[in-house]
Amino acid sequence: MAADVKEAVERIEKGVNKAKAVFFDKAEDGKIAAERFVKHGRYAVENGFEEAVHKVNREPFKFLAIAFAAGVLFGFVMPRFGRR
């Protein structure tokens, strides 16, 4: 009977070790995927910012007019929300 118990304990240990290895492999894969996602996001933001600067430098009056219109709209709408 002791041999059966010992064998059962060994099987359980093997199962636990296998499950632990699978868990840590998946956690490592998730960490790598998250790092890659952050890196790609950072590159996308940098590229978008560079493109926006390029467009503003190419057509400054158009973007100045857009900024002015947005400011006027914001200044017109916000006081209406401030009233009770």
N, C-alpha and C positions, 0 to 999 in steps of 0.2 A: 504494500500500500504506500509506503514511503517513496518508492521509486515512481509510482504513478503521480503522486503529488509533486515530486521534484520535476518530472517531465512536464506536467501541466504548468508549473511556474516558469519553466524555461520557454515554453510556447508563448505564454503570456508576455514574458520579457521581450521575446523576438517581435511579437506583434506591436508592443508599445514602442520599441526602438524603430521599427519600420514606419509606424504612424508618425513618430516624432521626426524622422528624416524627411518624410513627405511634407509635413507641415513646414519645416524650416526651408525646404527647397521652394515651396510655394511662396513663403514670406520673402525669400531672397528675390524670386522672380517679380513679385509685386514691388519691391523696393527699387529694382532696376527699371521697371516700367514707369514708376513714379518719377524717378530721376530723369528719364528720357523725356517724359511728358513736360516736365518743368523746363528742361533745356530747349525743347522745340517751341514751347510757349514764349520763352524769353527771346529766341531768335525771331519769332513772328512779330513780337512787339517792337523789337529793334528795327526790323525791316519796314513795318508799318509807319513807324515814326520817321525813318529816313525818307520814305515815299511822301509822307505828308509835308515834310520840310521842303522837299524838291518841288512839289506842286505849289506850295505857297510862294516859293522863290520864282517860279515860272509865271504865276498869275496873281500878283500881290493885291491888285485892286479888287478882283473878284472875291477873294477871301476877306478883305477888309469890309466889303459891302455885306457879306454874309455875317461877319461878326457884328457889324452895326445893326443889322436887321434882328439878329438874335438878342442883342442888348435891348433894343427898343421893345421887342415882344416880351422879354423878361420883365422889363420895367413897367410895362402896361398891365401884365397879367398878375404879377406878384402883389401889388397893393390890393387887388380885389380879393385875394385869398386871405389877406391880413385882417380884413374887416370881419366883425362878428355879426 
